[in-house]
Amino acid sequence: MSAGTPAPLAAGQDPAAIAGQGDVIFDGSGGRGERAYHWRHLKGGTQSERALLADADIPQSFAWAMLERDTQPRVVREGPATLLILRGINKAANAEPEDMISLRLVVSGTRIVSLEIRRLHFIDRLIAEFRAGAAPASVSAFVLKLVEVLREDAEMVLDALEDDIARLEQKSLRLAGQLDGRDRAELVDARQDAIMLHRFIAPQATALEALGRVPPAWLEDAAALREEGEAFRRISADLDALRGRAQVIAEEINIAMTERTNRIMLTLSTVSVVFLPLTFMTGLLGVNLAGIPFAEHPLAFWCFAGVLVVVTALAVWLARHLLR
């Protein structure tokens, strides 16, 4: 059975009701006894919009929040329902990790309704676990597992960024900031990745910590959720530090380029100081006019060459003392 095909209906479910409640990617149950719950996962679309707005268990404000195109991680509670909007790493082929995918959930004691606009890789794994009879044991376990996977994916991207920045730092130190164009492009990419990831990781940490401090009734292990929030906080701090390290490398590159430019300008200035008087004298005495002093003297050329040598020596002396 493919990931996009709904699972067989559970006992007591109305097929007509499910068909009318949006584009269902998965519809199934997990847990046992008092911890039993139901999970319905929808894909974004017109039918899902109508289904969410018509769902009596989902507050209207939550439904509209789930349908927003551009979302920031946050947690909102209203009555027995809790809205969680989270972001996960985009692990699709050829995708940029910082292009984080939004996952929207409304959670109550016995029901989870989630919506995706783009596919998050972990959802397929979770659906497979439900179909294999290995679903999380409760709503709390479901949410904690989801948050844990999102955190692990973020840590993997963070480790890769740290490796890239560390390599560029060592190379910049070894070459005194004179990195080539490819390294500078990698530095820009790494810095942008850190900025974009921090944009979503920081509010996600805040949201999870807030949910753990004042837990809803369905959350069985508030301490575990607070730990996950703290882990996201550490990731956020590390991303901020990476952004600062990348900025330091960029400044070292700019300093090295400025010093190189200054050396080139100093060389050009020295050459100008030396050759400007020589050019003036040769230009003045090289005009094709009568009356140039000593033009007919047999030693005129050698005398003029001697004068040029003296002027050159004076110019070099001045350049060395004035253009240091």
C-alpha positions as CSV (number, residue, x, y, z in Angstrom):
1,M,0.0,0.0,0.0
2,S,1.5,3.4,-1.0
3,A,2.1,6.2,1.5
4,G,-0.6,8.3,-0.2
5,T,-3.3,5.6,0.2
6,P,-5.4,5.8,3.3
7,A,-5.2,2.8,5.7
8,P,-8.2,0.5,6.1
9,L,-11.0,2.1,8.2
10,A,-11.1,1.4,11.9
11,A,-14.2,0.0,13.4
12,G,-17.0,2.5,13.7
13,Q,-15.5,4.9,11.2
14,D,-17.9,6.4,8.6
15,P,-16.4,6.1,5.1
16,A,-18.5,9.0,3.8
17,A,-17.3,11.2,6.7
18,I,-13.6,10.5,5.9
19,A,-14.1,11.1,2.2
20,G,-15.6,14.4,2.9
21,Q,-12.9,15.6,5.3
22,G,-10.1,16.5,2.9
23,D,-7.3,14.9,1.0
24,V,-6.4,12.2,3.5
25,I,-2.8,10.9,3.3
26,F,-3.3,8.6,6.3
27,D,-6.0,7.8,8.7
28,G,-5.4,5.3,11.5
29,S,-5.3,4.6,15.2
30,G,-2.6,3.9,17.8
31,G,-2.3,3.1,21.4
32,R,-4.4,0.8,23.5
33,G,-7.1,1.2,26.2
34,E,-7.2,4.6,27.8
35,R,-4.2,5.7,25.8
36,A,-5.8,4.9,22.4
37,Y,-5.9,7.8,20.0
38,H,-6.6,8.5,16.3
39,W,-4.3,10.2,13.8
40,R,-5.4,11.8,10.6
41,H,-2.8,13.3,8.3
42,L,-3.9,15.6,5.4
43,K,-2.2,17.2,2.5
44,G,-2.8,20.8,1.7
45,G,-5.6,21.5,-0.7
46,T,-9.1,22.9,-1.1
47,Q,-10.8,19.8,0.4
48,S,-8.5,19.9,3.4
49,E,-9.3,23.6,3.9
50,R,-13.0,22.9,4.0
51,A,-12.5,19.9,6.3
52,L,-10.4,21.7,8.8
53,L,-12.8,24.7,8.9
54,A,-15.8,22.4,9.4
55,D,-14.2,20.2,12.1
56,A,-16.0,20.9,15.3
57,D,-13.0,19.7,17.4
58,I,-10.6,22.2,15.8
59,P,-11.0,25.9,16.8
60,Q,-11.4,28.2,13.8
61,S,-8.3,30.1,14.7
62,F,-6.3,26.9,14.7
63,A,-7.7,25.9,11.3
64,W,-6.7,29.1,9.7
65,A,-3.3,28.9,11.3
66,M,-2.8,25.5,9.9
67,L,-3.7,26.7,6.4
68,E,-1.2,29.6,6.4
69,R,1.4,29.3,3.6
70,D,4.3,30.8,5.6
71,T,4.5,29.8,9.2
72,Q,6.7,30.3,12.2
73,P,7.1,27.5,14.9
74,R,4.7,28.2,17.8
75,V,2.4,26.5,20.3
76,V,-1.1,27.7,21.1
77,R,-3.6,26.2,23.5
78,E,-7.4,26.7,23.4
79,G,-9.5,24.5,25.6
80,P,-8.5,20.9,25.3
81,A,-6.9,21.5,21.9
82,T,-3.3,22.4,21.3
83,L,-1.9,23.8,18.1
84,L,1.7,22.9,17.3
85,I,3.4,24.4,14.2
86,L,6.9,22.9,13.8
87,R,9.6,23.0,11.2
88,G,11.7,20.0,10.0
89,I,14.8,19.7,7.8
90,N,14.1,19.2,4.1
91,K,15.8,15.9,3.3
92,A,14.5,15.6,-0.2
93,A,17.0,14.9,-3.0
94,N,18.9,18.0,-4.1
95,A,17.0,20.1,-1.5
96,E,18.6,22.8,0.7
97,P,18.5,21.7,4.4
98,E,17.8,25.3,5.5
99,D,14.6,25.2,3.4
100,M,12.7,23.8,6.5
101,I,9.3,22.2,6.0
102,S,6.4,23.2,8.1
103,L,4.3,20.5,9.9
104,R,1.0,21.7,11.5
105,L,-0.8,19.6,14.2
106,V,-3.8,20.0,16.4
107,V,-3.5,17.7,19.3
108,S,-6.1,16.7,21.9
109,G,-6.3,13.8,24.4
110,T,-7.4,11.2,21.9
111,R,-7.0,12.8,18.5
112,I,-4.3,14.2,16.3
113,V,-5.0,16.1,13.0
114,S,-1.9,17.1,11.0
115,L,-1.5,18.9,7.7
116,E,1.4,19.1,5.3
117,I,2.0,21.5,2.5
118,R,5.2,19.7,1.4
119,R,6.2,16.2,2.3
120,L,8.3,15.7,5.4
121,H,10.4,12.5,5.2
122,F,9.6,11.4,8.7
123,I,5.9,11.2,8.1
124,D,6.4,8.3,5.7
125,R,8.3,6.4,8.4
126,L,5.7,7.2,11.0
127,I,2.9,6.0,8.7
128,A,4.8,2.8,8.0
129,E,5.1,2.2,11.8
130,F,1.3,2.7,12.2
131,R,0.6,0.2,9.4
132,A,3.0,-2.3,11.0
133,G,1.3,-2.1,14.3
134,A,4.3,-0.2,15.9
135,A,2.7,3.2,16.4
136,P,3.7,5.3,19.4
137,A,1.8,4.2,22.5
138,S,0.0,7.4,23.2
139,V,-0.6,11.0,22.0
140,S,2.3,12.1,24.2
141,A,4.6,9.5,22.8
142,F,3.6,10.5,19.3
143,V,4.5,14.2,19.8
144,L,7.7,13.4,21.7
145,K,8.9,11.1,18.9
146,L,8.1,13.6,16.3
147,V,10.0,16.4,18.1
148,E,12.9,14.0,18.8
149,V,13.3,13.2,15.1
150,L,13.1,16.8,14.1
151,R,15.8,17.6,16.6
152,E,18.1,14.7,15.4
153,D,17.8,15.9,11.8
154,A,18.6,19.5,12.9
155,E,21.7,18.2,14.8
156,M,22.9,16.4,11.7
157,V,22.8,19.6,9.7
158,L,24.4,21.5,12.5
159,D,27.3,19.0,12.6
160,A,27.8,19.3,8.8
161,L,27.9,23.1,9.1
162,E,30.3,23.0,12.0
163,D,32.7,20.8,9.9
164,D,32.5,23.2,7.0
165,I,33.1,26.3,9.1
166,A,36.0,24.6,11.0
167,R,37.6,23.6,7.7
168,L,37.3,27.1,6.3
169,E,38.7,28.6,9.6
170,Q,41.8,26.3,9.4
171,K,42.4,27.1,5.7
172,S,41.9,30.8,6.3
173,L,44.4,30.7,9.2
174,R,46.9,28.7,7.1
175,L,46.6,31.1,4.1
176,A,46.3,34.3,6.1
177,G,42.8,34.9,4.8
178,Q,43.6,34.5,1.1
179,L,40.8,32.0,0.3
180,D,39.9,31.3,-3.3
181,G,36.6,32.0,-5.0
182,R,35.2,28.5,-4.3
183,D,36.0,28.7,-0.6
184,R,34.5,32.2,-0.4
185,A,31.3,30.9,-2.0
186,E,31.1,28.0,0.5
187,L,31.6,30.4,3.3
188,V,28.7,32.5,2.1
189,D,26.5,29.4,1.7
190,A,27.4,28.2,5.2
191,R,26.6,31.6,6.7
192,Q,23.3,31.8,4.9
193,D,22.4,28.3,6.0
194,A,23.1,29.1,9.6
195,I,21.0,32.3,9.4
196,M,18.0,30.5,7.8
197,L,18.1,27.6,10.2
198,H,18.4,29.9,13.2
199,R,15.3,31.7,12.0
200,F,13.1,28.6,12.6
201,I,15.1,26.7,15.3
202,A,15.0,29.6,17.8
203,P,11.2,30.0,17.9
204,Q,10.8,26.2,17.9
205,A,12.9,26.0,21.0
206,T,10.9,28.7,22.7
207,A,7.6,27.1,21.7
208,L,8.6,23.6,23.0
209,E,10.0,25.0,26.3
210,A,6.7,26.9,26.9
211,L,4.6,23.8,26.2
212,G,6.8,21.8,28.7
213,R,6.5,24.4,31.4
214,V,2.7,24.4,31.3
215,P,1.9,20.9,30.0
216,P,-1.6,20.0,28.6
217,A,-3.4,17.0,30.0
218,W,-2.4,14.7,27.2
219,L,1.4,15.4,27.7
220,E,2.6,12.5,30.0
221,D,6.3,13.5,30.1
222,A,6.7,17.2,30.4
223,A,10.3,16.9,31.5
224,A,11.2,15.1,28.3
225,L,9.6,17.8,26.2
226,R,11.4,20.5,28.1
227,E,14.7,18.6,27.5
228,E,13.9,18.6,23.7
229,G,13.2,22.3,23.9
230,E,16.5,22.8,25.6
231,A,18.2,20.8,22.9
232,F,16.7,23.0,20.3
233,R,17.9,26.0,22.3
234,R,21.5,24.6,22.2
235,I,21.2,24.1,18.5
236,S,20.0,27.7,18.1
237,A,22.9,29.0,20.2
238,D,25.4,26.9,18.1
239,L,23.9,28.2,14.9
240,D,24.3,31.8,16.2
241,A,27.9,31.0,17.1
242,L,28.5,29.5,13.6
243,R,27.1,32.7,12.1
244,G,29.6,34.7,14.2
245,R,32.5,32.5,13.2
246,A,31.6,32.8,9.5
247,Q,31.6,36.6,10.0
248,V,35.0,36.5,11.5
249,I,36.4,34.5,8.5
250,A,34.7,36.9,6.1
251,E,36.4,39.8,7.9
252,E,39.8,38.1,7.7
253,I,39.2,37.7,4.0
254,N,38.4,41.4,3.6
255,I,41.4,42.4,5.7
256,A,43.7,40.2,3.5
257,M,42.2,41.6,0.3
258,T,42.6,45.2,1.7
259,E,46.2,44.5,2.6
260,R,46.9,43.1,-0.8
261,T,45.3,46.1,-2.5
262,N,47.4,48.4,-0.3
263,R,50.6,46.6,-1.3
264,I,49.7,46.9,-4.9
265,M,48.9,50.6,-4.6
266,L,52.2,51.2,-2.7
267,T,54.1,49.5,-5.5
268,L,52.4,51.6,-8.1
269,S,53.1,54.7,-6.0
270,T,56.8,53.8,-5.7
271,V,57.1,53.3,-9.5
272,S,55.4,56.6,-10.1
273,V,57.7,58.4,-7.7
274,V,60.7,57.0,-9.5
275,F,59.7,57.4,-13.1
276,L,57.7,60.6,-13.0
277,P,60.8,62.9,-12.9
278,L,62.6,60.8,-15.4
279,T,59.6,61.0,-17.8
280,F,59.4,64.7,-17.3
281,M,63.1,65.3,-18.1
282,T,63.2,63.0,-21.1
283,G,60.0,64.5,-22.4
284,L,61.3,68.0,-22.0
285,L,64.7,67.4,-23.6
286,G,63.3,65.2,-26.3
287,V,61.2,67.8,-28.0
288,N,62.3,68.5,-31.6
289,L,63.0,72.2,-31.2
290,A,66.2,74.2,-31.7
291,G,68.0,75.9,-28.8
292,I,68.3,72.9,-26.4
293,P,71.5,73.7,-24.4
294,F,74.5,71.6,-25.2
295,A,72.7,69.7,-27.9
296,E,75.8,69.8,-30.1
297,H,78.3,68.9,-27.4
298,P,79.9,65.5,-27.9
299,L,79.4,64.5,-24.2
300,A,75.9,65.9,-23.9
301,F,74.3,62.4,-24.0
302,W,76.5,61.0,-21.3
303,C,76.0,64.1,-19.1
304,F,72.3,63.8,-19.5
305,A,72.5,60.0,-18.6
306,G,74.4,60.9,-15.5
307,V,71.8,63.4,-14.5
308,L,69.1,60.7,-14.9
309,V,71.1,58.3,-12.7
310,V,71.3,61.0,-10.0
311,V,67.6,61.8,-10.2
312,T,66.7,58.1,-10.1
313,A,68.8,57.6,-7.0
314,L,67.2,60.6,-5.3
315,A,63.7,59.3,-6.3
316,V,64.4,55.8,-5.0
317,W,65.7,57.4,-1.7
318,L,62.5,59.5,-1.4
319,A,60.3,56.5,-2.2
320,R,61.9,54.4,0.5
321,H,61.6,57.1,3.2
322,L,58.3,58.7,2.2
323,L,56.2,55.7,1.1
324,R,56.9,53.3,3.9
